[in-house]
Amino acid sequence: MSTILSGIYAASMSVLKADLSLDIQGTLRHAKENLDDNGVGSVFFGSTGMGALISLQEKKQFIEALSKYKFKEQILTGTASTSLK
């Protein structure tokens, strides 16, 4: 059975490394801090424009890492991509 989401899911920033690759653990720490401070949920790779800048491989790695956290059901991810592959 599906759960209907309610409340505010805030757009969240992606943490990047010096080489501009996604810092997955840093991004997950940021998500956890936001949830602890503010609430209901966070959205990554969507409304801030990062969806088109983060590679498909990094998005997959993020989702795989996220799946190991208890707060995984409070995170939404965008599907934007500039790739035709």
Rosetta blueprint (number, residue, H / E / L):
1 M L
2 S L
3 T L
4 I L
5 L L
6 S L
7 G L
8 I L
9 Y E
10 A E
11 A E
12 S L
13 M L
14 S L
15 V L
16 L E
17 K L
18 A L
19 D L
20 L L
21 S L
22 L E
23 D L
24 I H
25 Q H
26 G H
27 T H
28 L H
29 R H
30 H H
31 A H
32 K H
33 E H
34 N H
35 L H
36 D H
37 D H
38 N H
39 G L
40 V L
41 G E
42 S E
43 V E
44 F E
45 F L
46 G L
47 S L
48 T L
49 G L
50 M H
51 G H
52 A H
53 L L
54 I L
55 S L
56 L H
57 Q H
58 E H
59 K H
60 K H
61 Q H
62 F H
63 I H
64 E H
65 A H
66 L H
67 S L
68 K L
69 Y L
70 K H
71 F H
72 K H
73 E H
74 Q H
75 I E
76 L E
77 T E
78 G L
79 T L
80 A L
81 S L
82 T L
83 S L
84 L L
85 K L
